[in-house]
């Protein structure tokens, strides 16, 4: 799935769930800004610029899980949050 498809899919309505182990982070398309998805999109763009395939794939899985109403894997979330460290 390309970035254009992710952008189109991001407008779809999803379910809302709190990520276990990540208090304050909400998964799913809610009316409020979703920090994990905002971070994943930012990291996806930066990783794309650097050609970091592992991080790109982790970001895509996090975004895809959000769009499908599922919870992303902790390992993928860790990759997203550790990108700028």
PDB file with one MODEL, atoms N, CA, C and O in Angstrom:
MODEL        1
ATOM      1  N   UNK A   1       0.852  -1.168   0.000  1.00  0.00           N
ATOM      2  CA  UNK A   1       0.000   0.000   0.000  1.00  0.00           C
ATOM      3  C   UNK A   1       0.897   1.229   0.000  1.00  0.00           C
ATOM      4  O   UNK A   1       1.778   1.353   0.851  1.00  0.00           O
ATOM      5  N   UNK A   2       0.682   2.141  -0.946  1.00  0.00           N
ATOM      6  CA  UNK A   2       1.487   3.347  -1.067  1.00  0.00           C
ATOM      7  C   UNK A   2       1.012   4.454  -0.151  1.00  0.00           C
ATOM      8  O   UNK A   2      -0.033   4.346   0.489  1.00  0.00           O
ATOM      9  N   UNK A   3       1.795   5.521  -0.098  1.00  0.00           N
ATOM     10  CA  UNK A   3       1.448   6.650   0.762  1.00  0.00           C
ATOM     11  C   UNK A   3       0.127   7.289   0.369  1.00  0.00           C
ATOM     12  O   UNK A   3      -0.638   7.733   1.225  1.00  0.00           O
ATOM     13  N   UNK A   4      -0.137   7.332  -0.944  1.00  0.00           N
ATOM     14  CA  UNK A   4      -1.397   7.917  -1.394  1.00  0.00           C
ATOM     15  C   UNK A   4      -2.590   7.110  -0.883  1.00  0.00           C
ATOM     16  O   UNK A   4      -3.601   7.676  -0.468  1.00  0.00           O
ATOM     17  N   UNK A   5      -2.460   5.782  -0.917  1.00  0.00           N
ATOM     18  CA  UNK A   5      -3.557   4.938  -0.432  1.00  0.00           C
ATOM     19  C   UNK A   5      -3.745   5.101   1.064  1.00  0.00           C
ATOM     20  O   UNK A   5      -4.877   5.097   1.549  1.00  0.00           O
ATOM     21  N   UNK A   6      -2.630   5.247   1.819  1.00  0.00           N
ATOM     22  CA  UNK A   6      -2.731   5.470   3.252  1.00  0.00           C
ATOM     23  C   UNK A   6      -3.427   6.800   3.532  1.00  0.00           C
ATOM     24  O   UNK A   6      -4.252   6.890   4.441  1.00  0.00           O
ATOM     25  N   UNK A   7      -3.103   7.820   2.763  1.00  0.00           N
ATOM     26  CA  UNK A   7      -3.728   9.127   2.964  1.00  0.00           C
ATOM     27  C   UNK A   7      -5.224   9.055   2.705  1.00  0.00           C
ATOM     28  O   UNK A   7      -6.012   9.647   3.442  1.00  0.00           O
ATOM     29  N   UNK A   8      -5.618   8.337   1.669  1.00  0.00           N
ATOM     30  CA  UNK A   8      -7.044   8.187   1.390  1.00  0.00           C
ATOM     31  C   UNK A   8      -7.734   7.376   2.476  1.00  0.00           C
ATOM     32  O   UNK A   8      -8.838   7.715   2.902  1.00  0.00           O
ATOM     33  N   UNK A   9      -7.085   6.306   2.926  1.00  0.00           N
ATOM     34  CA  UNK A   9      -7.678   5.444   3.941  1.00  0.00           C
ATOM     35  C   UNK A   9      -7.749   6.144   5.295  1.00  0.00           C
ATOM     36  O   UNK A   9      -8.589   5.797   6.126  1.00  0.00           O
ATOM     37  N   UNK A  10      -6.878   7.125   5.526  1.00  0.00           N
ATOM     38  CA  UNK A  10      -6.843   7.821   6.813  1.00  0.00           C
ATOM     39  C   UNK A  10      -8.121   8.597   7.078  1.00  0.00           C
ATOM     40  O   UNK A  10      -8.404   8.954   8.221  1.00  0.00           O
ATOM     41  N   UNK A  11      -8.889   8.859   6.044  1.00  0.00           N
ATOM     42  CA  UNK A  11     -10.127   9.607   6.247  1.00  0.00           C
ATOM     43  C   UNK A  11     -11.290   8.696   6.639  1.00  0.00           C
ATOM     44  O   UNK A  11     -12.362   9.175   7.008  1.00  0.00           O
ATOM     45  N   UNK A  12     -11.076   7.392   6.559  1.00  0.00           N
ATOM     46  CA  UNK A  12     -12.136   6.442   6.929  1.00  0.00           C
ATOM     47  C   UNK A  12     -12.358   6.485   8.441  1.00  0.00           C
ATOM     48  O   UNK A  12     -11.434   6.756   9.208  1.00  0.00           O
ATOM     49  N   UNK A  13     -13.569   6.221   8.848  1.00  0.00           N
ATOM     50  CA  UNK A  13     -13.866   6.190  10.273  1.00  0.00           C
ATOM     51  C   UNK A  13     -13.466   4.843  10.845  1.00  0.00           C
ATOM     52  O   UNK A  13     -13.653   3.810  10.202  1.00  0.00           O
ATOM     53  N   UNK A  14     -12.919   4.850  12.048  1.00  0.00           N
ATOM     54  CA  UNK A  14     -12.479   3.621  12.695  1.00  0.00           C
ATOM     55  C   UNK A  14     -12.997   3.538  14.107  1.00  0.00           C
ATOM     56  O   UNK A  14     -13.780   4.380  14.546  1.00  0.00           O
ATOM     57  N   UNK A  15     -12.560   2.523  14.814  1.00  0.00           N
ATOM     58  CA  UNK A  15     -12.936   2.336  16.210  1.00  0.00           C
ATOM     59  C   UNK A  15     -11.908   3.031  17.085  1.00  0.00           C
ATOM     60  O   UNK A  15     -10.810   3.346  16.627  1.00  0.00           O
ATOM     61  N   UNK A  16     -12.255   3.269  18.335  1.00  0.00           N
ATOM     62  CA  UNK A  16     -11.345   3.905  19.267  1.00  0.00           C
ATOM     63  C   UNK A  16     -11.011   2.920  20.370  1.00  0.00           C
ATOM     64  O   UNK A  16     -11.895   2.267  20.924  1.00  0.00           O
ATOM     65  N   UNK A  17      -9.717   2.819  20.685  1.00  0.00           N
ATOM     66  CA  UNK A  17      -9.274   1.945  21.760  1.00  0.00           C
ATOM     67  C   UNK A  17      -8.025   2.543  22.389  1.00  0.00           C
ATOM     68  O   UNK A  17      -7.239   3.190  21.698  1.00  0.00           O
ATOM     69  N   UNK A  18      -7.828   2.340  23.682  1.00  0.00           N
ATOM     70  CA  UNK A  18      -6.630   2.802  24.353  1.00  0.00           C
ATOM     71  C   UNK A  18      -5.600   1.691  24.257  1.00  0.00           C
ATOM     72  O   UNK A  18      -5.898   0.533  24.550  1.00  0.00           O
ATOM     73  N   UNK A  19      -4.380   2.046  23.845  1.00  0.00           N
ATOM     74  CA  UNK A  19      -3.330   1.054  23.729  1.00  0.00           C
ATOM     75  C   UNK A  19      -2.859   0.643  25.118  1.00  0.00           C
ATOM     76  O   UNK A  19      -2.458   1.490  25.917  1.00  0.00           O
ATOM     77  N   UNK A  20      -2.906  -0.637  25.404  1.00  0.00           N
ATOM     78  CA  UNK A  20      -2.457  -1.154  26.684  1.00  0.00           C
ATOM     79  C   UNK A  20      -0.953  -0.946  26.788  1.00  0.00           C
ATOM     80  O   UNK A  20      -0.216  -1.284  25.861  1.00  0.00           O
ATOM     81  N   UNK A  21      -0.496  -0.400  27.889  1.00  0.00           N
ATOM     82  CA  UNK A  21       0.908  -0.148  28.087  1.00  0.00           C
ATOM     83  C   UNK A  21       1.363   1.202  27.563  1.00  0.00           C
ATOM     84  O   UNK A  21       2.519   1.579  27.754  1.00  0.00           O
ATOM     85  N   UNK A  22       0.479   1.932  26.910  1.00  0.00           N
ATOM     86  CA  UNK A  22       0.784   3.257  26.388  1.00  0.00           C
ATOM     87  C   UNK A  22      -0.332   4.204  26.796  1.00  0.00           C
ATOM     88  O   UNK A  22      -1.145   4.600  25.961  1.00  0.00           O
ATOM     89  N   UNK A  23      -0.382   4.576  28.092  1.00  0.00           N
ATOM     90  CA  UNK A  23      -1.461   5.428  28.567  1.00  0.00           C
ATOM     91  C   UNK A  23      -1.518   6.748  27.806  1.00  0.00           C
ATOM     92  O   UNK A  23      -0.490   7.351  27.500  1.00  0.00           O
ATOM     93  N   UNK A  24      -2.717   7.174  27.514  1.00  0.00           N
ATOM     94  CA  UNK A  24      -2.921   8.442  26.836  1.00  0.00           C
ATOM     95  C   UNK A  24      -2.865   8.345  25.327  1.00  0.00           C
ATOM     96  O   UNK A  24      -3.158   9.321  24.638  1.00  0.00           O
ATOM     97  N   UNK A  25      -2.497   7.191  24.799  1.00  0.00           N
ATOM     98  CA  UNK A  25      -2.440   7.017  23.358  1.00  0.00           C
ATOM     99  C   UNK A  25      -3.709   6.326  22.919  1.00  0.00           C
ATOM    100  O   UNK A  25      -4.074   5.277  23.450  1.00  0.00           O
ATOM    101  N   UNK A  26      -4.377   6.911  21.954  1.00  0.00           N
ATOM    102  CA  UNK A  26      -5.639   6.378  21.479  1.00  0.00           C
ATOM    103  C   UNK A  26      -5.450   5.836  20.076  1.00  0.00           C
ATOM    104  O   UNK A  26      -4.882   6.506  19.213  1.00  0.00           O
ATOM    105  N   UNK A  27      -5.930   4.613  19.849  1.00  0.00           N
ATOM    106  CA  UNK A  27      -5.875   4.014  18.513  1.00  0.00           C
ATOM    107  C   UNK A  27      -7.234   4.161  17.869  1.00  0.00           C
ATOM    108  O   UNK A  27      -8.255   4.149  18.558  1.00  0.00           O
ATOM    109  N   UNK A  28      -7.259   4.298  16.575  1.00  0.00           N
ATOM    110  CA  UNK A  28      -8.517   4.460  15.861  1.00  0.00           C
ATOM    111  C   UNK A  28      -8.736   5.905  15.494  1.00  0.00           C
ATOM    112  O   UNK A  28      -8.177   6.807  16.117  1.00  0.00           O
ATOM    113  N   UNK A  29      -9.548   6.123  14.487  1.00  0.00           N
ATOM    114  CA  UNK A  29      -9.839   7.492  14.076  1.00  0.00           C
ATOM    115  C   UNK A  29     -10.881   8.074  15.005  1.00  0.00           C
ATOM    116  O   UNK A  29     -12.055   7.709  14.952  1.00  0.00           O
ATOM    117  N   UNK A  30     -10.446   8.968  15.843  1.00  0.00           N
ATOM    118  CA  UNK A  30     -11.386   9.643  16.722  1.00  0.00           C
ATOM    119  C   UNK A  30     -11.429  11.112  16.309  1.00  0.00           C
ATOM    120  O   UNK A  30     -10.680  11.534  15.427  1.00  0.00           O
ATOM    121  N   UNK A  31     -12.271  11.861  16.922  1.00  0.00           N
ATOM    122  CA  UNK A  31     -12.395  13.274  16.603  1.00  0.00           C
ATOM    123  C   UNK A  31     -11.146  14.047  17.024  1.00  0.00           C
ATOM    124  O   UNK A  31     -10.809  15.071  16.430  1.00  0.00           O
ATOM    125  N   UNK A  32     -10.455  13.539  18.066  1.00  0.00           N
ATOM    126  CA  UNK A  32      -9.255  14.203  18.562  1.00  0.00           C
ATOM    127  C   UNK A  32      -8.030  13.750  17.768  1.00  0.00           C
ATOM    128  O   UNK A  32      -8.057  12.717  17.099  1.00  0.00           O
ATOM    129  N   UNK A  33      -6.972  14.526  17.852  1.00  0.00           N
ATOM    130  CA  UNK A  33      -5.692  14.174  17.239  1.00  0.00           C
ATOM    131  C   UNK A  33      -5.162  12.905  17.904  1.00  0.00           C
ATOM    132  O   UNK A  33      -5.196  12.783  19.129  1.00  0.00           O
ATOM    133  N   UNK A  34      -4.679  11.971  17.110  1.00  0.00           N
ATOM    134  CA  UNK A  34      -4.169  10.702  17.614  1.00  0.00           C
ATOM    135  C   UNK A  34      -2.642  10.755  17.623  1.00  0.00           C
ATOM    136  O   UNK A  34      -2.027  10.729  16.557  1.00  0.00           O
ATOM    137  N   UNK A  35      -2.013  10.828  18.801  1.00  0.00           N
ATOM    138  CA  UNK A  35      -0.560  11.009  18.876  1.00  0.00           C
ATOM    139  C   UNK A  35       0.252   9.910  18.199  1.00  0.00           C
ATOM    140  O   UNK A  35       1.238  10.212  17.526  1.00  0.00           O
ATOM    141  N   UNK A  36      -0.129   8.656  18.357  1.00  0.00           N
ATOM    142  CA  UNK A  36       0.659   7.582  17.747  1.00  0.00           C
ATOM    143  C   UNK A  36       0.586   7.655  16.227  1.00  0.00           C
ATOM    144  O   UNK A  36       1.587   7.406  15.554  1.00  0.00           O
ATOM    145  N   UNK A  37      -0.556   7.986  15.682  1.00  0.00           N
ATOM    146  CA  UNK A  37      -0.697   8.050  14.229  1.00  0.00           C
ATOM    147  C   UNK A  37       0.016   9.288  13.691  1.00  0.00           C
ATOM    148  O   UNK A  37       0.671   9.217  12.651  1.00  0.00           O
ATOM    149  N   UNK A  38      -0.100  10.403  14.373  1.00  0.00           N
ATOM    150  CA  UNK A  38       0.635  11.605  13.963  1.00  0.00           C
ATOM    151  C   UNK A  38       2.132  11.336  13.960  1.00  0.00           C
ATOM    152  O   UNK A  38       2.840  11.725  13.031  1.00  0.00           O
ATOM    153  N   UNK A  39       2.607  10.673  15.000  1.00  0.00           N
ATOM    154  CA  UNK A  39       4.025  10.328  15.087  1.00  0.00           C
ATOM    155  C   UNK A  39       4.410   9.365  13.981  1.00  0.00           C
ATOM    156  O   UNK A  39       5.456   9.524  13.353  1.00  0.00           O
ATOM    157  N   UNK A  40       3.564   8.355  13.737  1.00  0.00           N
ATOM    158  CA  UNK A  40       3.863   7.372  12.693  1.00  0.00           C
ATOM    159  C   UNK A  40       3.952   8.032  11.320  1.00  0.00           C
ATOM    160  O   UNK A  40       4.822   7.678  10.525  1.00  0.00           O
ATOM    161  N   UNK A  41       3.064   8.988  11.028  1.00  0.00           N
ATOM    162  CA  UNK A  41       3.115   9.693   9.741  1.00  0.00           C
ATOM    163  C   UNK A  41       4.397  10.521   9.631  1.00  0.00           C
ATOM    164  O   UNK A  41       5.030  10.536   8.575  1.00  0.00           O
ATOM    165  N   UNK A  42       4.786  11.207  10.705  1.00  0.00           N
ATOM    166  CA  UNK A  42       6.015  12.003  10.705  1.00  0.00           C
ATOM    167  C   UNK A  42       7.235  11.127  10.499  1.00  0.00           C
ATOM    168  O   UNK A  42       8.109  11.440   9.691  1.00  0.00           O
ATOM    169  N   UNK A  43       7.287  10.022  11.239  1.00  0.00           N
ATOM    170  CA  UNK A  43       8.409   9.096  11.131  1.00  0.00           C
ATOM    171  C   UNK A  43       8.422   8.446   9.749  1.00  0.00           C
ATOM    172  O   UNK A  43       9.489   8.244   9.170  1.00  0.00           O
ATOM    173  N   UNK A  44       7.240   8.115   9.216  1.00  0.00           N
ATOM    174  CA  UNK A  44       7.161   7.511   7.888  1.00  0.00           C
ATOM    175  C   UNK A  44       7.783   8.423   6.835  1.00  0.00           C
ATOM    176  O   UNK A  44       8.526   7.964   5.967  1.00  0.00           O
ATOM    177  N   UNK A  45       7.479   9.707   6.915  1.00  0.00           N
ATOM    178  CA  UNK A  45       8.048  10.660   5.960  1.00  0.00           C
ATOM    179  C   UNK A  45       9.568  10.748   6.102  1.00  0.00           C
ATOM    180  O   UNK A  45      10.287  10.722   5.103  1.00  0.00           O
ATOM    181  N   UNK A  46      10.058  10.853   7.344  1.00  0.00           N
ATOM    182  CA  UNK A  46      11.501  10.956   7.579  1.00  0.00           C
ATOM    183  C   UNK A  46      12.219   9.673   7.166  1.00  0.00           C
ATOM    184  O   UNK A  46      13.282   9.722   6.547  1.00  0.00           O
ATOM    185  N   UNK A  47      11.635   8.528   7.510  1.00  0.00           N
ATOM    186  CA  UNK A  47      12.240   7.246   7.151  1.00  0.00           C
ATOM    187  C   UNK A  47      12.254   7.057   5.639  1.00  0.00           C
ATOM    188  O   UNK A  47      13.193   6.481   5.091  1.00  0.00           O
ATOM    189  N   UNK A  48      11.222   7.538   4.972  1.00  0.00           N
ATOM    190  CA  UNK A  48      11.176   7.472   3.516  1.00  0.00           C
ATOM    191  C   UNK A  48      12.294   8.288   2.893  1.00  0.00           C
ATOM    192  O   UNK A  48      12.916   7.865   1.918  1.00  0.00           O
ATOM    193  N   UNK A  49      12.546   9.466   3.462  1.00  0.00           N
ATOM    194  CA  UNK A  49      13.636  10.313   2.970  1.00  0.00           C
ATOM    195  C   UNK A  49      14.993   9.638   3.137  1.00  0.00           C
ATOM    196  O   UNK A  49      15.890   9.818   2.314  1.00  0.00           O
ATOM    197  N   UNK A  50      15.138   8.857   4.212  1.00  0.00           N
ATOM    198  CA  UNK A  50      16.407   8.179   4.491  1.00  0.00           C
ATOM    199  C   UNK A  50      16.492   6.781   3.878  1.00  0.00           C
ATOM    200  O   UNK A  50      17.563   6.173   3.867  1.00  0.00           O
ATOM    201  N   UNK A  51      15.376   6.273   3.372  1.00  0.00           N
ATOM    202  CA  UNK A  51      15.363   4.924   2.803  1.00  0.00           C
ATOM    203  C   UNK A  51      15.425   3.831   3.860  1.00  0.00           C
ATOM    204  O   UNK A  51      15.913   2.733   3.590  1.00  0.00           O
ATOM    205  N   UNK A  52      14.936   4.124   5.059  1.00  0.00           N
ATOM    206  CA  UNK A  52      14.942   3.159   6.167  1.00  0.00           C
ATOM    207  C   UNK A  52      13.738   2.225   6.028  1.00  0.00           C
ATOM    208  O   UNK A  52      12.659   2.501   6.551  1.00  0.00           O
ATOM    209  N   UNK A  53      13.942   1.123   5.317  1.00  0.00           N
ATOM    210  CA  UNK A  53      12.847   0.210   4.968  1.00  0.00           C
ATOM    211  C   UNK A  53      12.202  -0.391   6.213  1.00  0.00           C
ATOM    212  O   UNK A  53      10.977  -0.495   6.276  1.00  0.00           O
ATOM    213  N   UNK A  54      12.992  -0.786   7.198  1.00  0.00           N
ATOM    214  CA  UNK A  54      12.458  -1.407   8.424  1.00  0.00           C
ATOM    215  C   UNK A  54      11.487  -0.457   9.137  1.00  0.00           C
ATOM    216  O   UNK A  54      10.417  -0.870   9.585  1.00  0.00           O
ATOM    217  N   UNK A  55      11.870   0.806   9.233  1.00  0.00           N
ATOM    218  CA  UNK A  55      11.028   1.789   9.907  1.00  0.00           C
ATOM    219  C   UNK A  55       9.800   2.124   9.071  1.00  0.00           C
ATOM    220  O   UNK A  55       8.706   2.288   9.611  1.00  0.00           O
ATOM    221  N   UNK A  56       9.973   2.225   7.769  1.00  0.00           N
ATOM    222  CA  UNK A  56       8.837   2.478   6.874  1.00  0.00           C
ATOM    223  C   UNK A  56       7.786   1.391   7.049  1.00  0.00           C
ATOM    224  O   UNK A  56       6.599   1.685   7.185  1.00  0.00           O
ATOM    225  N   UNK A  57       8.220   0.139   7.047  1.00  0.00           N
ATOM    226  CA  UNK A  57       7.277  -0.983   7.190  1.00  0.00           C
ATOM    227  C   UNK A  57       6.594  -0.967   8.548  1.00  0.00           C
ATOM    228  O   UNK A  57       5.402  -1.262   8.637  1.00  0.00           O
ATOM    229  N   UNK A  58       7.326  -0.626   9.616  1.00  0.00           N
ATOM    230  CA  UNK A  58       6.723  -0.551  10.954  1.00  0.00           C
ATOM    231  C   UNK A  58       5.674   0.558  11.006  1.00  0.00           C
ATOM    232  O   UNK A  58       4.600   0.368  11.575  1.00  0.00           O
ATOM    233  N   UNK A  59       5.979   1.712  10.415  1.00  0.00           N
ATOM    234  CA  UNK A  59       5.021   2.824  10.381  1.00  0.00           C
ATOM    235  C   UNK A  59       3.768   2.428   9.610  1.00  0.00           C
ATOM    236  O   UNK A  59       2.649   2.723  10.030  1.00  0.00           O
ATOM    237  N   UNK A  60       3.964   1.768   8.493  1.00  0.00           N
ATOM    238  CA  UNK A  60       2.815   1.341   7.688  1.00  0.00           C
ATOM    239  C   UNK A  60       1.946   0.349   8.457  1.00  0.00           C
ATOM    240  O   UNK A  60       0.720   0.393   8.355  1.00  0.00           O
ATOM    241  N   UNK A  61       2.571  -0.546   9.227  1.00  0.00           N
ATOM    242  CA  UNK A  61       1.779  -1.507  10.023  1.00  0.00           C
ATOM    243  C   UNK A  61       1.010  -0.794  11.131  1.00  0.00           C
ATOM    244  O   UNK A  61      -0.136  -1.148  11.412  1.00  0.00           O
ATOM    245  N   UNK A  62       1.626   0.209  11.767  1.00  0.00           N
ATOM    246  CA  UNK A  62       0.943   0.974  12.824  1.00  0.00           C
ATOM    247  C   UNK A  62      -0.250   1.722  12.235  1.00  0.00           C
ATOM    248  O   UNK A  62      -1.343   1.689  12.800  1.00  0.00           O
ATOM    249  N   UNK A  63      -0.047   2.389  11.112  1.00  0.00           N
ATOM    250  CA  UNK A  63      -1.122   3.146  10.462  1.00  0.00           C
ATOM    251  C   UNK A  63      -2.222   2.204   9.986  1.00  0.00           C
ATOM    252  O   UNK A  63      -3.406   2.492  10.156  1.00  0.00           O
ATOM    253  N   UNK A  64      -1.834   1.084   9.391  1.00  0.00           N
ATOM    254  CA  UNK A  64      -2.805   0.107   8.904  1.00  0.00           C
ATOM    255  C   UNK A  64      -3.631  -0.476  10.049  1.00  0.00           C
ATOM    256  O   UNK A  64      -4.843  -0.648   9.921  1.00  0.00           O
ATOM    257  N   UNK A  65      -2.975  -0.780  11.165  1.00  0.00           N
ATOM    258  CA  UNK A  65      -3.700  -1.309  12.336  1.00  0.00           C
ATOM    259  C   UNK A  65      -4.715  -0.282  12.819  1.00  0.00           C
ATOM    260  O   UNK A  65      -5.848  -0.633  13.148  1.00  0.00           O
ATOM    261  N   UNK A  66      -4.317   0.966  12.863  1.00  0.00           N
ATOM    262  CA  UNK A  66      -5.223   2.031  13.283  1.00  0.00           C
ATOM    263  C   UNK A  66      -6.440   2.114  12.361  1.00  0.00           C
ATOM    264  O   UNK A  66      -7.575   2.223  12.825  1.00  0.00           O
ATOM    265  N   UNK A  67      -6.193   2.061  11.065  1.00  0.00           N
ATOM    266  CA  UNK A  67      -7.291   2.181  10.104  1.00  0.00           C
ATOM    267  C   UNK A  67      -8.242   0.994  10.153  1.00  0.00           C
ATOM    268  O   UNK A  67      -9.428   1.132   9.851  1.00  0.00           O
ATOM    269  N   UNK A  68      -7.726  -0.174  10.532  1.00  0.00           N
ATOM    270  CA  UNK A  68      -8.576  -1.357  10.595  1.00  0.00           C
ATOM    271  C   UNK A  68      -9.237  -1.521  11.964  1.00  0.00           C
ATOM    272  O   UNK A  68     -10.045  -2.429  12.157  1.00  0.00           O
ATOM    273  N   UNK A  69      -8.897  -0.645  12.913  1.00  0.00           N
ATOM    274  CA  UNK A  69      -9.487  -0.732  14.247  1.00  0.00           C
ATOM    275  C   UNK A  69      -8.754  -1.667  15.179  1.00  0.00           C
ATOM    276  O   UNK A  69      -9.214  -1.921  16.293  1.00  0.00           O
ATOM    277  N   UNK A  70      -7.608  -2.190  14.737  1.00  0.00           N
ATOM    278  CA  UNK A  70      -6.808  -3.102  15.564  1.00  0.00           C
ATOM    279  C   UNK A  70      -5.764  -2.305  16.345  1.00  0.00           C
ATOM    280  O   UNK A  70      -5.545  -1.121  16.085  1.00  0.00           O
ATOM    281  N   UNK A  71      -5.134  -2.967  17.293  1.00  0.00           N
ATOM    282  CA  UNK A  71      -4.045  -2.353  18.034  1.00  0.00           C
ATOM    283  C   UNK A  71      -2.723  -2.716  17.376  1.00  0.00           C
ATOM    284  O   UNK A  71      -2.506  -3.880  17.042  1.00  0.00           O
ATOM    285  N   UNK A  72      -1.839  -1.751  17.184  1.00  0.00           N
ATOM    286  CA  UNK A  72      -0.542  -2.064  16.593  1.00  0.00           C
ATOM    287  C   UNK A  72       0.319  -2.873  17.560  1.00  0.00           C
ATOM    288  O   UNK A  72       0.123  -2.824  18.774  1.00  0.00           O
ATOM    289  N   UNK A  73       1.266  -3.610  17.010  1.00  0.00           N
ATOM    290  CA  UNK A  73       2.193  -4.394  17.826  1.00  0.00           C
ATOM    291  C   UNK A  73       3.099  -3.460  18.623  1.00  0.00           C
ATOM    292  O   UNK A  73       3.485  -2.395  18.141  1.00  0.00           O
ATOM    293  N   UNK A  74       3.436  -3.869  19.849  1.00  0.00           N
ATOM    294  CA  UNK A  74       4.334  -3.068  20.683  1.00  0.00           C
ATOM    295  C   UNK A  74       5.686  -2.885  20.000  1.00  0.00           C
ATOM    296  O   UNK A  74       6.284  -1.813  20.094  1.00  0.00           O
ATOM    297  N   UNK A  75       6.171  -3.910  19.319  1.00  0.00           N
ATOM    298  CA  UNK A  75       7.468  -3.803  18.647  1.00  0.00           C
ATOM    299  C   UNK A  75       7.436  -2.725  17.567  1.00  0.00           C
ATOM    300  O   UNK A  75       8.411  -1.992  17.405  1.00  0.00           O
ATOM    301  N   UNK A  76       6.339  -2.617  16.831  1.00  0.00           N
ATOM    302  CA  UNK A  76       6.214  -1.577  15.810  1.00  0.00           C
ATOM    303  C   UNK A  76       6.145  -0.193  16.442  1.00  0.00           C
ATOM    304  O   UNK A  76       6.749   0.753  15.934  1.00  0.00           O
ATOM    305  N   UNK A  77       5.420  -0.070  17.538  1.00  0.00           N
ATOM    306  CA  UNK A  77       5.330   1.213  18.237  1.00  0.00           C
ATOM    307  C   UNK A  77       6.702   1.626  18.753  1.00  0.00           C
ATOM    308  O   UNK A  77       7.072   2.798  18.683  1.00  0.00           O
ATOM    309  N   UNK A  78       7.456   0.654  19.274  1.00  0.00           N
ATOM    310  CA  UNK A  78       8.807   0.957  19.762  1.00  0.00           C
ATOM    311  C   UNK A  78       9.704   1.455  18.633  1.00  0.00           C
ATOM    312  O   UNK A  78      10.480   2.390  18.829  1.00  0.00           O
ATOM    313  N   UNK A  79       9.608   0.847  17.461  1.00  0.00           N
ATOM    314  CA  UNK A  79      10.402   1.286  16.306  1.00  0.00           C
ATOM    315  C   UNK A  79      10.036   2.719  15.939  1.00  0.00           C
ATOM    316  O   UNK A  79      10.916   3.536  15.668  1.00  0.00           O
ATOM    317  N   UNK A  80       8.745   3.023  15.929  1.00  0.00           N
ATOM    318  CA  UNK A  80       8.285   4.379  15.591  1.00  0.00           C
ATOM    319  C   UNK A  80       8.828   5.387  16.602  1.00  0.00           C
ATOM    320  O   UNK A  80       9.390   6.409  16.210  1.00  0.00           O
ATOM    321  N   UNK A  81       8.667   5.111  17.888  1.00  0.00           N
ATOM    322  CA  UNK A  81       9.089   6.070  18.918  1.00  0.00           C
ATOM    323  C   UNK A  81      10.609   6.179  19.034  1.00  0.00           C
ATOM    324  O   UNK A  81      11.114   7.228  19.432  1.00  0.00           O
ATOM    325  N   UNK A  82      11.345   5.128  18.698  1.00  0.00           N
ATOM    326  CA  UNK A  82      12.794   5.151  18.809  1.00  0.00           C
ATOM    327  C   UNK A  82      13.484   5.741  17.588  1.00  0.00           C
ATOM    328  O   UNK A  82      14.707   5.888  17.593  1.00  0.00           O
ATOM    329  N   UNK A  83      12.750   6.078  16.559  1.00  0.00           N
ATOM    330  CA  UNK A  83      13.359   6.524  15.306  1.00  0.00           C
ATOM    331  C   UNK A  83      14.251   7.747  15.488  1.00  0.00           C
ATOM    332  O   UNK A  83      15.350   7.785  14.936  1.00  0.00           O
ATOM    333  N   UNK A  84      13.815   8.735  16.237  1.00  0.00           N
ATOM    334  CA  UNK A  84      14.589   9.968  16.386  1.00  0.00           C
ATOM    335  C   UNK A  84      15.612   9.903  17.517  1.00  0.00           C
ATOM    336  O   UNK A  84      16.306  10.888  17.770  1.00  0.00           O
ATOM    337  N   UNK A  85      15.718   8.778  18.193  1.00  0.00           N
ATOM    338  CA  UNK A  85      16.725   8.632  19.270  1.00  0.00           C
ATOM    339  C   UNK A  85      18.077   8.288  18.706  1.00  0.00           C
ATOM    340  O   UNK A  85      19.038   8.129  19.459  1.00  0.00           O
TER     341      UNK A  85
ENDMDL
END
